Amino acid sequence: MTERVLMAPSILSADFTSLGDAVRLVAGGGADLIHVDVMDGHFVPNLTIGPPVVKAIKRVTDVPLDVHLMIENAEETVGWYLDAGADLVVVHAEACDHLHRVVQTIHAAGAQAGVSLNPATPVEVLRDIVGDLDLVLLMSVNPGFGGQSFIGRTVEKVRRLSALCAEEGATPLIQVDGGIDTNTAPLVVEAGARVLVAGSAVFCKADPVSAMNAIRAAGERVL
């Protein structure tokens, strides 16, 4: 497990009228991943973007694209995002009846595979697949909208996931998404998270790069 804190700024909070510039800015400022939230208006109560935008972002940065599929039909459409250039695809355990098959499909395409859990979903559901995963994303807000407040119980959930991984001999990166800022970053990093998704706490600031790196620094202080 890396002892660095990796930053994955979420473009959900970026200015979509100049999305390419926003991506280039954080990529040049040290982002480790570009987090792309795909929402379908069914699995979550919001509608965002699809494969054409993923493909367009891929053209403007060499930073790996972390594509988070908050959609009902990931099993049928994951190939669209792989073809569009996703380097890491994260699907929701709650939305995939055949989770192992989806993970196999992602790996077969040469990409990394992750699974996300909503706040009310226990980490135990991942016991039989965590060894196959490159990343586990714990939602620290209810998915669908940016700018929500961090759910405090997530800190203990990160600890439980870290313990489960140790029990299974698994080493996926643990990512946390929702309400991440300089105050909450140290809490989840100390518990075991190493990848932080931040949207409004980055792109809604006057200096997104400084904001992103301040969150990273806050997390790394507890390592």
C-alpha positions as CSV (number, residue, x, y, z in Angstrom):
1,M,0.0,0.0,0.0
2,T,1.3,3.4,-0.9
3,E,2.3,5.7,1.9
4,R,1.6,8.7,-0.2
5,V,-1.8,10.3,-0.4
6,L,-3.1,10.3,-3.9
7,M,-5.4,13.1,-5.1
8,A,-8.3,12.4,-7.5
9,P,-10.0,15.8,-8.2
10,S,-13.6,15.3,-9.3
11,I,-14.6,17.1,-12.4
12,L,-18.3,17.1,-11.2
13,S,-17.5,20.4,-9.6
14,A,-15.5,21.9,-12.5
15,D,-16.7,24.5,-14.9
16,F,-18.1,22.5,-17.8
17,T,-17.8,25.4,-20.1
18,S,-14.0,25.1,-19.9
19,L,-13.6,21.5,-18.8
20,G,-10.5,20.8,-20.7
21,D,-8.7,23.8,-19.1
22,A,-9.9,22.6,-15.6
23,V,-8.5,19.2,-16.2
24,R,-5.2,20.5,-17.6
25,L,-4.9,22.8,-14.5
26,V,-5.1,20.1,-11.9
27,A,-3.2,17.6,-14.0
28,G,-0.3,20.0,-14.2
29,G,-0.6,20.8,-10.5
30,G,0.0,17.2,-9.4
31,A,-3.3,15.3,-9.6
32,D,-2.7,11.6,-9.5
33,L,-6.0,10.7,-11.0
34,I,-8.9,12.6,-12.7
35,H,-12.1,11.4,-11.1
36,V,-15.0,11.3,-13.6
37,D,-18.5,10.9,-12.1
38,V,-20.9,9.2,-14.5
39,M,-24.5,9.3,-13.3
40,D,-27.6,8.0,-15.1
41,G,-30.6,9.6,-13.3
42,H,-31.7,6.2,-12.1
43,F,-29.2,4.7,-9.8
44,V,-28.6,8.2,-8.4
45,P,-30.8,11.2,-8.7
46,N,-28.7,13.1,-11.1
47,L,-27.6,13.0,-14.7
48,T,-24.0,13.9,-15.8
49,I,-21.9,12.6,-18.6
50,G,-21.1,9.6,-20.8
51,P,-18.4,8.1,-22.9
52,P,-18.0,11.0,-25.3
53,V,-16.8,13.3,-22.5
54,V,-14.5,10.6,-21.1
55,K,-13.0,10.3,-24.6
56,A,-12.6,14.1,-24.8
57,I,-10.9,14.3,-21.4
58,K,-8.5,11.5,-22.4
59,R,-7.3,13.7,-25.3
60,V,-6.2,16.5,-23.0
61,T,-4.3,14.7,-20.2
62,D,-1.9,11.9,-19.5
63,V,-3.1,11.6,-15.9
64,P,-5.1,8.3,-15.5
65,L,-8.9,8.6,-15.7
66,D,-10.7,7.2,-12.7
67,V,-14.2,6.7,-14.0
68,H,-16.9,6.1,-11.4
69,L,-20.0,4.5,-12.8
70,M,-23.0,5.5,-10.7
71,I,-25.3,3.8,-13.1
72,E,-27.8,0.9,-13.1
73,N,-26.5,-0.9,-16.3
74,A,-22.7,-1.0,-15.8
75,E,-22.7,-4.6,-16.6
76,E,-24.0,-3.9,-20.1
77,T,-22.1,-0.6,-20.8
78,V,-18.7,-0.9,-19.0
79,G,-17.1,-1.5,-22.4
80,W,-18.2,1.9,-23.6
81,Y,-16.0,3.6,-20.9
82,L,-13.1,1.2,-21.5
83,D,-13.2,2.0,-25.2
84,A,-13.3,5.7,-24.3
85,G,-10.1,5.5,-22.4
86,A,-10.8,4.9,-18.8
87,D,-7.7,3.7,-16.9
88,L,-9.6,2.7,-13.8
89,V,-13.3,1.8,-13.8
90,V,-15.2,1.8,-10.5
91,V,-18.6,0.1,-10.4
92,H,-21.1,-0.1,-7.6
93,A,-21.6,-3.3,-5.7
94,E,-25.3,-2.3,-5.3
95,A,-25.8,-2.1,-9.0
96,C,-24.1,-5.2,-10.3
97,D,-25.6,-8.6,-10.0
98,H,-22.5,-10.3,-11.5
99,L,-19.8,-8.2,-9.9
100,H,-17.0,-10.7,-10.4
101,R,-17.8,-10.8,-14.2
102,V,-17.6,-7.0,-14.5
103,V,-14.3,-7.0,-12.7
104,Q,-13.0,-9.6,-15.1
105,T,-14.2,-7.6,-18.1
106,I,-12.4,-4.5,-16.8
107,H,-9.1,-6.4,-16.2
108,A,-9.4,-8.2,-19.6
109,A,-9.4,-4.8,-21.3
110,G,-6.1,-3.8,-19.5
111,A,-7.7,-1.4,-17.1
112,Q,-7.8,-1.4,-13.3
113,A,-11.0,-2.4,-11.5
114,G,-12.6,-0.9,-8.5
115,V,-15.8,-1.3,-6.6
116,S,-17.7,1.4,-4.7
117,L,-20.0,1.0,-1.7
118,N,-22.7,3.5,-0.7
119,P,-22.8,4.7,2.9
120,A,-25.3,2.1,4.1
121,T,-23.6,-0.9,2.4
122,P,-21.4,-2.9,4.8
123,V,-17.8,-3.7,3.8
124,E,-18.4,-7.4,4.4
125,V,-20.1,-7.7,1.0
126,L,-16.6,-7.4,-0.6
127,R,-15.0,-10.3,1.3
128,D,-15.2,-12.7,-1.6
129,I,-13.9,-10.3,-4.3
130,V,-11.6,-7.8,-2.5
131,G,-8.6,-9.8,-3.5
132,D,-9.4,-9.2,-7.2
133,L,-9.7,-5.4,-6.8
134,D,-7.2,-2.6,-7.5
135,L,-9.3,-0.1,-5.5
136,V,-12.3,0.1,-3.2
137,L,-14.2,3.4,-3.1
138,L,-16.2,4.2,0.0
139,M,-18.8,6.9,-0.5
140,S,-18.8,9.3,2.5
141,V,-21.9,11.0,1.2
142,N,-25.0,9.6,-0.5
143,P,-24.0,9.7,-4.2
144,G,-25.6,12.0,-6.7
145,F,-24.5,15.5,-5.9
146,G,-21.4,17.4,-5.1
147,G,-21.0,19.7,-2.1
148,Q,-22.5,17.4,0.5
149,S,-21.3,17.0,4.1
150,F,-19.0,14.2,5.1
151,I,-20.7,11.3,6.9
152,G,-18.7,10.8,10.1
153,R,-19.2,7.0,10.4
154,T,-17.1,6.6,7.2
155,V,-14.0,6.8,9.3
156,E,-14.8,3.6,11.2
157,K,-15.9,2.1,7.9
158,V,-12.5,2.7,6.4
159,R,-11.0,0.9,9.4
160,R,-13.3,-2.0,9.0
161,L,-12.3,-2.2,5.3
162,S,-8.6,-2.0,6.1
163,A,-9.1,-4.9,8.6
164,L,-11.0,-7.0,6.0
165,C,-8.3,-6.5,3.4
166,A,-5.7,-7.6,6.0
167,E,-7.7,-10.7,6.8
168,E,-8.0,-11.6,3.1
169,G,-4.4,-10.7,2.2
170,A,-5.7,-8.1,-0.2
171,T,-4.0,-4.8,-1.1
172,P,-6.5,-2.6,-3.0
173,L,-6.1,1.1,-2.6
174,I,-8.9,2.6,-0.4
175,Q,-10.5,5.7,-1.8
176,V,-13.0,8.0,-0.1
177,D,-15.3,10.3,-1.9
178,G,-17.6,12.9,-0.4
179,G,-17.1,15.9,1.8
180,I,-13.3,15.5,1.6
181,D,-11.4,18.7,2.6
182,T,-8.4,19.6,4.9
183,N,-10.5,18.7,7.9
184,T,-11.7,15.3,6.9
185,A,-8.7,14.1,4.9
186,P,-6.6,13.3,8.0
187,L,-9.4,11.3,9.5
188,V,-9.8,8.9,6.6
189,V,-6.1,8.7,5.9
190,E,-5.3,7.8,9.5
191,A,-8.0,5.1,9.2
192,G,-6.4,3.6,6.0
193,A,-7.5,5.6,3.0
194,R,-4.8,6.5,0.5
195,V,-6.8,8.0,-2.4
196,L,-8.9,11.1,-1.8
197,V,-11.6,12.4,-4.2
198,A,-12.4,16.1,-3.8
199,G,-14.7,18.1,-6.0
200,S,-16.1,21.4,-4.6
201,A,-13.2,21.6,-2.2
202,V,-10.9,21.9,-5.2
203,F,-12.7,23.3,-8.2
204,C,-14.9,25.8,-6.2
205,K,-11.8,27.5,-4.8
206,A,-10.0,30.5,-6.3
207,D,-6.8,28.4,-6.7
208,P,-7.8,24.7,-7.4
209,V,-4.2,23.5,-7.4
210,S,-3.3,25.0,-4.1
211,A,-6.6,23.7,-2.6
212,M,-5.9,20.2,-3.9
213,N,-2.4,20.1,-2.6
214,A,-3.5,21.5,0.8
215,I,-5.9,18.5,1.1
216,R,-3.1,16.1,0.2
217,A,-0.7,17.7,2.7
218,A,-3.4,17.6,5.5
219,G,-3.8,13.8,4.9
220,E,0.0,13.1,4.7
221,R,0.6,14.8,8.0
222,V,-0.9,11.7,9.8
223,L,1.2,9.2,7.9
